[in-house]
Amino acid sequence: MEVPLDDAASAGSRAALGGYYDRLAQWTASAHRFGYGGGHEHLTVHRALADPRAGGRATVTRLHDILLGALPAPPSGHVLDAGCGLGGTMLDLAGRSPARFTGLTLSEHQAAVGRAAAAKAGFADRIVIEVRSYDSPPQGPFDLAIAIESLAHSPHPDSSIGAIAARLAPGGTLAIVDDMPELPSRGTRDLELFQAGWRVPALAGAAEIKAMLALRGLAIVTDLDLTEELRPRPLSRIAALETLNRALRRVAPSAGLRELLDSYRGGLALERLYRTALMRYRLIIAAKLR
């Protein structure tokens, strides 16, 4: 049974998260000139993975190749991108499949950028972006739903998975890609910094996500651990950047800039979690039983 999350507290939380995404997207658009926000040109900020097509260099688009190779069938029919961001994944997959896409984001800015990019690429008739929560997705039905680094931001991941699964057609597929903590990470300072900086209220581990999927009548068809393909910075470099981050935060002239610095510090904490084997980056694909 789908559990709606439309109470006033949840609505306020979604609005705050939407504003956070707006500011972060604007920061990414400008900061890439200084070496940050590496996925800007592809309208995606997925984790960068070692890419054999780039000579082993890590790219943010490598995940799309892995996803397409892992799906039981190529994308077709109607695809839901739950937490589509700037729309980069839909744009890439639309160029490699005949599917039509509906993307959901809480950010008006992200939606505007994504719609403009879809129109420029000639996909305006196949890509629709709505500003709404994936806890209340469109009716569908959807043949495939993808949630890339987005369910981590749900305060109630079980309910979010239930809401998305309810919109899948019989035999439809749900693909989840996310940072999934190992049990020993619970209670660590790095996990706290990551969750606070990146607005991650209830981060589920792989076993928890699999249990949530099973409860909703979805059977696991693929479970890939992509952690070894990540390229986090050395611990010494992470420490040096944290020192710089703290210094900049002390002199930051606005709350908005301090929020962005907290987000960046959360990213550094995430890199250290990967370096210390306390976090895994996984792709889990499940099929809805007929």
Secondary structure, DSSP 8 states (H G I E B T S, - for coil): ------SHHHHHHHHHHHHHHHHHHHHHHHHGGGT--TTGGGT-----EE-GGGTT-EETTHHHHHHHHHSSS---SEEEEET-TTSHHHHHHHTSSS-EEEEEES-HHHHHHHHHHHHHTT-TTTEEEEES-TTS-----EEEEEEES-GGG-S-HHHHHHHHHHTEEEEEEEEEEEEEE-GGGTT-HHHHHHHHHTT-SS---HHHHHHHHHHTTEEEEEEEE-GGGB----HHHHHHHHHHHHHHHHH-SSHHHHHHHHHHHHHHHHHHHHHTT-EEEEEEEEEE--
